């Protein structure tokens, strides 16, 4: 894994902080090097000096936020699989392992909670669009591990259908992260201002229902003596 060096002060740190804020607010394509240097109050040449290029700056921003998230995801899934000793991990626990690391990492970020979730949501949305190799490798590991866990928990769902269900869950997660403020405006405040923990709980319940759709069957009604005793 590439070693990340995040300076505590100086022009490199100012550029990194400015880039994170702008990328979170406007998206990656909308932000130019000049936008970053103006906010950081440095010159354009400083980007090339410290990061090699705009792409180098973007890669460091992504790595700074995503590598801890992806590592925690794997650790949480490992822990859940050990807990269940080879049995299928319940869906809610798999989904929790996928999304909860975002809540944990926001507390370690210097960005505001709103900007942190916007930035990480935008990074997830960039999958397949030239992410840094280190993040691509970790995302492939995560995709493989979590797909296997979901397949074990949902053995009757065909692989093609499961792939789409997981895709919809990831899309919902990205939307949840990046557009909470839009929901508040469109609902005229009806959506309230819940904590991320509350929103996470809602999302896990919603995603679990969608993943399970069509897999649950009703228990047959017991008759006669069997109605009293469970054999």
C-alpha positions in Angstrom: 0.0 0.0 0.0 1.3 3.4 -0.8 2.5 5.3 2.2 0.4 8.4 2.8 2.1 11.5 4.2 -0.3 14.1 5.5 1.6 17.2 6.7 0.3 19.0 9.8 0.8 22.5 8.3 2.3 24.3 5.3 1.2 24.8 1.7 0.7 21.1 1.0 -1.7 20.8 3.9 -3.5 23.9 2.8 -3.9 22.6 -0.7 -5.1 19.2 0.6 -7.7 20.8 2.9 -8.9 23.1 0.2 -9.2 20.3 -2.3 -11.2 18.1 0.1 -13.7 20.9 0.8 -14.2 21.8 -2.9 -14.4 18.2 -4.1 -17.1 17.5 -1.4 -19.1 20.6 -2.3 -18.9 20.6 -6.1 -17.7 17.2 -7.3 -14.4 16.1 -8.8 -14.9 17.2 -12.4 -16.1 20.7 -11.5 -13.1 21.7 -9.5 -10.0 23.1 -11.2 -6.4 23.5 -9.9 -7.0 27.2 -9.9 -10.1 26.8 -7.7 -8.0 24.9 -5.2 -5.0 27.3 -5.2 -7.3 30.3 -4.8 -9.0 28.8 -1.7 -5.7 27.7 -0.3 -4.1 31.0 -1.1 -1.1 29.4 -2.9 0.1 29.5 -6.5 -0.8 27.0 -9.2 2.8 25.7 -9.4 2.5 24.4 -5.8 0.1 21.6 -6.9 2.6 20.2 -9.3 5.4 20.6 -6.7 3.6 18.8 -3.9 1.4 16.3 -5.8 2.9 16.0 -9.3 -0.5 16.9 -10.9 -4.1 17.5 -10.2 -4.6 13.7 -10.5 -2.0 13.2 -7.8 -3.8 15.6 -5.5 -7.1 13.9 -6.2 -5.6 10.4 -5.6 -4.2 11.5 -2.1 -7.6 13.0 -1.2 -9.4 9.7 -2.1 -6.8 7.5 -0.4 -6.9 9.6 2.8 -10.6 8.9 3.2 -11.2 5.6 1.6 -8.3 3.3 2.7 -9.3 3.5 6.4 -13.0 2.8 5.4 -12.2 -0.2 3.3 -9.9 -1.7 5.9 -12.5 -1.3 8.6 -15.1 -2.9 6.3 -13.0 -6.0 5.9 -12.2 -6.1 9.6 -15.9 -5.9 10.5 -16.9 -8.6 8.1 -14.1 -10.9 9.4 -15.4 -10.3 12.9 -19.0 -11.1 12.0 -17.9 -14.3 10.1 -15.9 -15.5 13.1 -18.9 -14.7 15.4 -21.2 -16.9 13.3 -18.6 -19.7 13.0 -19.2 -20.6 9.3 -22.9 -20.1 9.4 -24.5 -17.3 7.1 -24.0 -13.9 8.7 -27.5 -12.2 9.1 -28.1 -9.6 6.4 -28.4 -6.7 8.8 -24.9 -7.4 10.1 -23.4 -7.7 6.6 -25.0 -4.3 5.6 -23.8 -2.8 8.9 -20.2 -3.9 8.2 -20.5 -2.3 4.8 -21.8 1.1 5.8 -20.9 1.7 9.5 -17.2 2.3 8.9 -18.3 5.6 7.3 -19.9 6.7 10.6 -16.7 5.7 12.5 -14.3 7.5 10.2 -16.2 10.8 10.2 -15.2 11.3 13.8 -11.6 11.1 12.8 -12.0 13.6 9.9 -11.3 17.3 10.1 -14.1 17.9 7.6 -17.6 18.7 8.9 -19.9 15.7 9.0 -21.9 17.0 6.1 -18.8 17.5 3.9 -17.3 14.1 4.9 -20.4 12.2 3.8 -20.6 14.2 0.6 -17.0 13.5 -0.2 -17.1 9.8 0.5 -20.3 9.5 -1.4 -18.7 11.1 -4.4 -15.7 8.8 -4.1 -18.0 5.8 -4.1 -19.7 7.1 -7.2 -16.4 7.3 -9.0 -15.9 3.5 -9.0 -14.7 2.4 -12.4 -13.7 5.9 -13.4 -10.0 5.9 -12.8 -9.7 5.5 -9.1 -6.2 5.2 -7.6 -4.9 1.6 -8.0 -4.7 1.2 -4.2 -8.4 2.0 -3.8 -9.4 -0.1 -6.9 -7.6 -3.1 -5.4 -9.3 -2.7 -2.1 -12.7 -2.2 -3.7 -12.3 -5.4 -5.7 -11.5 -7.3 -2.4 -14.6 -5.8 -0.8 -16.8 -6.6 -3.7 -15.7 -10.2 -3.7 -15.9 -10.6 0.1 -19.3 -9.0 0.5 -20.8 -10.6 -2.5 -19.9 -14.0 -1.1 -21.3 -13.1 2.3 -24.6 -11.9 0.7 -24.8 -15.0 -1.4 -24.4 -17.2 1.6 -27.1 -15.3 3.5 -29.4 -15.4 0.5 -28.8 -18.9 -1.1 -32.1 -18.9 -3.1 -31.4 -15.6 -4.9 -29.9 -16.3 -8.4 -26.5 -14.7 -8.9 -27.7 -12.3 -11.6 -30.5 -11.0 -9.4 -28.2 -10.8 -6.4 -25.7 -8.7 -8.3 -28.5 -6.2 -9.1 -29.8 -6.1 -5.6 -26.3 -5.3 -4.3 -25.9 -2.7 -7.0 -29.2 -1.0 -5.8 -28.0 -1.1 -2.2 -24.7 0.6 -3.1 -26.6 3.2 -5.2 -28.9 3.9 -2.2 -25.9 4.2 0.1 -24.2 6.8 -2.2 -27.5 8.7 -2.5 -27.9 8.6 1.3 -24.4 10.1 1.8 -24.5 12.8 -0.8 -28.1 14.1 -0.9 -29.5 14.3 2.7 -29.7 18.1 2.4 -31.7 17.8 -0.8 -34.2 15.5 0.9 -34.7 18.1 3.6 -35.5 20.8 1.0 -37.7 18.7 -1.1 -39.7 17.4 1.9 -40.0 20.9 3.3 -38.4 19.7 6.5 -40.7 16.6 7.0 -37.6 14.4 6.8 -36.3 16.1 10.0 -32.7 16.4 10.9 -31.8 12.9 12.2 -28.3 11.9 13.3 -26.3 9.8 10.9 -26.7 6.9 13.3 -30.5 7.1 13.0 -30.2 7.4 9.2 -27.9 4.4 9.1 -30.5 2.3 11.1 -33.2 3.3 8.6 -30.9 2.4 5.7 -30.0 -1.0 7.0 -33.6 -1.9 7.6 -34.6 -0.7 4.1 -31.7 -2.5 2.4 -32.3 -5.7 4.2 -35.9 -5.8 3.0 -34.9 -5.2 -0.6 -32.2 -7.8 -0.5 -34.6 -10.4 1.0 -37.5 -9.6 -1.4 -39.3 -12.8 -2.5 -37.2 -15.1 -0.4 -39.3 -15.3 2.7 -42.1 -17.9 2.9 -44.8 -18.2 5.5 -44.6 -21.1 8.0 -47.3 -23.7 7.3 -50.2 -23.7 9.8 -49.8 -26.6 12.2 -52.7 -28.9 12.8 -53.5 -31.5 15.4 -51.0 -32.4 18.1 -48.2 -30.7 16.2 -49.9 -27.4 16.9 -48.8 -27.7 20.5 -45.3 -29.2 20.2 -42.4 -28.1 18.1 -40.6 -31.2 17.0 
